[in-house]
Every structure is written in C-alpha cells, then in structure tokens.
Amino acid sequence: MRYLLVLLLIFPFQSARAAQPISISLAECSVIYNVVSMTAQAKGKPETQIKALRKTSDAYKDAAATQAKAEGQSDGKAYIDKQLPALIEKWDERWLSGDDVKVLSHMKENWEWVQYCGKLGKDRGLLPLQ
C-alpha cells in the first residue's frame, strides 16, 4: 500500500517532458526564454535584461542542436530548426497571443516549464550564463 502511495505521489510530476527527447526539451526552453524576452520588452524592462534572456534562448537552442546530434540526428541544427515553428506557435499561444482564459489555464504548467528549464540549464551548464 505504501508503494502505491509513493507511486501516486510521484506520478503527477511526470510530464510530456519525460516522453520527449532532451533535445526537444532544450529547444522548448529556448522558445520559452525568447517568449519571456518578448514579455520583458513589452513591459519596458531594461535592455540588458532582454539581451540576457535572448542570449539564454540562443544557448538553449545551440545545446538542443548538439543534443539532437548526440541522439542520432545527422544534422542536429536542421532537426531543431524543423521543430521550432510548432514550439514557437505553442508558446506564443500559451504566453503571448492567447486569450486571457487560455493563458490563465496554462499558468501552472507554464511555471513548471520555467522551473524545469532553469534546472535543465543548470544541469547542462547553460545557466548562469558565462
């Protein structure tokens, strides 16, 4: 019974990130940092902050291409570039252009993604930026 309880406690924390290659998760994090940079720019945040967010986005994208090659893609950059349009559309709708109800309905998962990207970036040596 205790084992079942442990499984039930662990299971909700599993997500689509676990089902997709790390290269795609890195690409998704790249898109998320880019979306956050657009939000920062729209809110009038300092240019240094916006540039740092975009630099972080680029670092994740480069890491995604390297990881894709390690996962067996002959051209990691081309593979990631092919994945980006769908990811950009997804996060634009979830963060920028979606109606308020849609954006709010994804708030918890969006925050989980931001936290995951931070942990993944630290694990991969992408954060803090050098």
C-alpha positions as CSV (number, residue, x, y, z in Angstrom):
1,M,0.0,0.0,0.0
2,R,2.8,2.4,0.8
3,Y,4.4,1.7,-2.5
4,L,1.2,2.6,-4.3
5,L,1.0,5.9,-2.3
6,V,4.6,6.7,-3.3
7,L,3.8,6.0,-7.0
8,L,0.7,8.1,-6.8
9,L,2.7,11.0,-5.3
10,I,5.5,10.7,-7.9
11,F,3.2,10.1,-11.0
12,P,1.7,13.7,-11.1
13,F,5.2,15.1,-11.5
14,Q,5.8,13.1,-14.7
15,S,5.0,15.1,-17.8
16,A,5.4,15.3,-21.5
17,R,9.0,16.4,-21.0
18,A,9.8,12.9,-19.9
19,A,8.3,11.5,-23.1
20,Q,10.2,13.7,-25.5
21,P,13.9,13.7,-26.3
22,I,16.1,16.1,-24.3
23,S,16.9,17.9,-27.5
24,I,13.3,18.9,-27.9
25,S,13.0,20.0,-24.2
26,L,16.1,22.2,-24.8
27,A,14.5,23.6,-27.9
28,E,11.3,24.2,-26.0
29,C,13.3,26.0,-23.3
30,S,14.9,28.2,-26.0
31,V,11.5,29.2,-27.2
32,I,10.3,29.9,-23.6
33,Y,13.2,32.2,-22.9
34,N,12.6,34.0,-26.1
35,V,8.9,34.4,-25.2
36,V,9.9,35.7,-21.8
37,S,12.2,38.2,-23.5
38,M,9.3,39.5,-25.6
39,T,7.2,39.9,-22.5
40,A,10.1,41.8,-20.8
41,Q,10.4,44.0,-23.8
42,A,6.7,44.8,-23.8
43,K,6.8,45.6,-20.1
44,G,9.7,48.1,-20.7
45,K,12.3,46.1,-18.8
46,P,16.0,47.1,-19.2
47,E,17.7,46.3,-22.5
48,T,20.4,44.4,-20.6
49,Q,17.8,42.0,-19.1
50,I,16.2,41.5,-22.6
51,K,19.6,40.8,-24.1
52,A,20.4,38.3,-21.4
53,L,17.1,36.4,-21.9
54,R,17.8,36.3,-25.7
55,K,21.4,35.1,-25.1
56,T,20.0,32.4,-22.8
57,S,17.5,31.4,-25.5
58,D,20.3,31.1,-28.0
59,A,22.4,29.0,-25.6
60,Y,19.5,26.5,-25.2
61,K,19.0,26.4,-29.0
62,D,22.7,25.6,-29.5
63,A,22.6,22.9,-26.8
64,A,19.4,21.5,-28.4
65,A,21.2,21.1,-31.7
66,T,24.2,19.5,-30.1
67,Q,22.0,17.1,-28.1
68,A,20.0,16.2,-31.2
69,K,23.2,15.1,-32.9
70,A,24.1,13.0,-29.8
71,E,20.6,11.5,-30.1
72,G,21.4,10.3,-33.6
73,Q,20.2,13.1,-35.8
74,S,22.8,13.6,-38.6
75,D,22.2,17.3,-38.7
76,G,21.2,18.5,-35.2
77,K,20.7,22.1,-36.1
78,A,18.5,21.3,-39.1
79,Y,16.5,18.9,-36.9
80,I,15.9,21.5,-34.2
81,D,15.2,24.2,-36.8
82,K,12.5,22.0,-38.2
83,Q,10.9,21.6,-34.7
84,L,10.9,25.3,-33.8
85,P,7.9,26.6,-35.7
86,A,5.5,24.3,-33.8
87,L,7.1,25.1,-30.5
88,I,7.0,28.8,-31.2
89,E,3.3,28.6,-32.2
90,K,2.6,26.6,-29.0
91,W,4.3,29.1,-26.6
92,D,3.1,32.2,-28.4
93,E,-0.5,31.0,-27.9
94,R,0.2,29.9,-24.3
95,W,2.1,33.0,-23.3
96,L,1.6,36.0,-25.7
97,S,-1.3,35.9,-28.0
98,G,-3.8,33.5,-26.4
99,D,-6.9,35.0,-24.8
100,D,-6.8,35.6,-21.0
101,V,-8.7,32.4,-20.2
102,K,-6.3,30.2,-22.2
103,V,-3.2,31.9,-20.8
104,L,-4.5,31.5,-17.3
105,S,-5.5,27.9,-17.8
106,H,-1.8,27.1,-18.6
107,M,-0.3,29.2,-15.9
108,K,0.6,26.3,-13.6
109,E,2.2,24.2,-16.4
110,N,4.0,27.3,-17.8
111,W,5.5,27.9,-14.4
112,E,6.5,24.3,-14.1
113,W,8.2,24.6,-17.5
114,V,10.1,27.7,-16.4
115,Q,11.3,25.8,-13.3
116,Y,12.2,22.8,-15.4
117,C,14.2,24.9,-17.9
118,G,16.1,26.5,-15.1
119,K,17.1,23.1,-13.6
120,L,17.9,21.7,-17.1
121,G,20.0,24.8,-17.9
122,K,22.0,24.4,-14.6
123,D,22.4,20.7,-15.2
124,R,23.7,21.3,-18.7
125,G,26.0,24.2,-17.7
126,L,23.9,26.7,-19.6
127,L,22.9,28.7,-16.5
128,P,24.1,31.0,-15.2
129,L,25.3,32.5,-18.5
130,Q,29.0,32.8,-18.8
